[in-house]
Amino acid sequence: MSQAHSISLDLAASNYYYDDSTVMIHVGQEVFKICRSRLTQRSPVFRELFGLPQPAPYPSPPLEDVPVKTPPTPLGSFEWDRPAVSLTRDPPESSELSEELVCAPPAENMQNPPDVPLPPSPSPSGSPPPPDSPVASSERSAPIVLISSPSSVEGSEPLVVHLHNDPDDFRHYLWAIHADFIDAEAFRLQPASPLKCAKLLGIASVAHMYEVTAMADHCVEGALAMLESQNFHIDDSLASRVIHTSRRWVDRPEVLSRARLILREAMRSQRVDILAAILIAEPLDDRELLGWGYYYLLCRGKEHWGSDARVRLIDRRRLLSGAFALATKWRDLCRLYNLTARGNSEHLAAWAIFDKISASYYSYGSSQHLRADIERNLYSFFDPDPWEL
């Protein structure tokens, strides 16, 4: 995996010749006042947003040839969800704004009012994308709201930007783009811990969202490698970060596969709350994680979850379905492949099918393919619909 920036630092920093201003960044309840150059240095999303030209191709031009950039005057307020824009007119939230245009992510049956002009949408081609163009997945981009008075000019009040990010994640990202090499080295030398892992995942999430690719890849790799090599407890918040951040790499499914395997092993070794993992996976329809969650919950026994208030009726139905379906599958395997129990495997619960396969004698060689067939469709064993429950 390449972890070097695609553009050298002197080019990204415009030969250290800044045309700078501050930006007010609102993220949830947090407010940050940041030099715009820090945001645009590595992120093409922010460069497009602020209307700045892309870095010149290598080699860079001489200093005297570098043009002095004048930032565009903002036009009211708009929210930008790359690459499509849809607008609705809402009442202004502040008396200081003569008009506010709030751009919401495109939805079904939403049309632009004919009397609402489209603000210029920052794009490499210089023209706004059509309103009906596909919207980037929320896993890969974040809505951005620019708010300023139409009369704002350089030297007046700073531009106000609203970002729909997790405030803690964005704070971690700001640390990453402001830290010098001494800060970075001190962080690298810190021992592995849940807090360090959460920080790496937060940086990775925001960096990926704003297309700071090398930083995102470096941080997600560091976080996953740490989780694979350490045995610390994974709390609910960290488990959620692991899955939600890994899902952003839609073009590299192996990232999400590693994250799932990490949580699967954590459930097996009881280093993560299994019910919490199920509740994280369900809204995402992550059936692989759901299957392993219900399997390990079933193996732990009812005494561990029977009185847990988080266990819903649907969870109990799925566990009942899984217990019966896996026990039936085990009996079918014994009949088809003449499996015989070894050691104490006969005392294992009938639904603990993976443990029973591992502890049984298989006369046809390796039993790995038997496990693989069940693992591929593990969640289907917990589907209550075939049993009409």
Phi, psi and omega in degrees: 000124177284130180238019176266143177297144181285343180235133181295159186296320183294325177288315181299329180266016179053048181057030180059034178240091190268140166248088198251160171202165180265154180231136174270115181255119175257121178231105187062233178268359181270145176232130179235141174246113194230147171294131184300326182298330178294323181286323186273346188302317183243348187255113175295335178297312179290327176298316177294318182301316182271005175072027181268148176291155177291155177303145180293149177296150180292138000281157183285155180287160175301157185303321184289343180270354182284119183289150174279121186271135175250117182295144181292149175284122181297148179251094177065225183226133175211155178250134187241119175244101187299140357262357186261154180230131171228142187238144168225152181264125178238157176298144179294143179275344183228139179292344180285344181261125179288333178202143178232129174250119179253120181262116180261154176302138181306138178226166179297144177064015176262128178234152178284128174302137186296338183268003181260114181286146176280128173287157179301129178263123181297119177212153182303329183278347178090355179242145182291145177291153180296149182298335183263013178288155185300144178266134177299147179302144178297343177284345187243344182217161182233139174298143179233134178243124174258128180231124175198162175289141179302340180268006183298135175224169179303131180098348177268203181300144182292155175299142180250127182236130175253123180248139180264065178242168169288128184301320180295318178299317182292325176297318177298320180295319178298321176301316184296322183274353177254341185293142173268182187293336177289316176300315183297318180292320178298320178294318180299324183278352177296144178295154179299139180199161176301323180294318178295319179296317179298322179294316178299318180293322177297316177298315181299317182298310182289319180298319179294320182298324182256020170063033170270076197297312184298318179295318180298313180297318181298316185286320180292325176296316179298319181293314181293320178297322178296315181293329179286334185257350183246162181238028180284161180292140178254108181283176186299319182295317180292320178300319178295318179297319182302312184285312184296321179291316182296331180292345179291335183276065183293335180275354177226080185299343180293337177294312178294324178299319178296318180297318178297318180295323178299312181290327177297314179292326178293322176293318181298320182268008177060037176261005176217149177290115186296317179297322177297318178298321178296316181291334174285318186284330188296312179298336179273356184053039179274089188288334176295312178294321179299317180301313180291326178298312179293325179296312182289330175293319178296318182293331180290335177097153184297334181296341181269339183228353186302324182258008180285122184295341181282344181285118183268172178299319180296325177296318180294322178296317179294320179295319178296316179298316181296318180300316182288315184293320180289323176296320177295319179297321179296318178297320179295320179296318179299321182286319184285322188246008177055045179289137177234140183288146175236147177061229182261017184296335180292344178269355177288150176301146185299331182276351178282063195292326182289320176294322181291322177296316181296329184262015182245157178270124182245112188287351183258018179104222183288142178262013184299322182293332177294317178296316184299320180297320180286318181300322182300326184237034187299319183297329183299334178291339182260010179280117183280349185299317179300335181266000180053044179272000000 
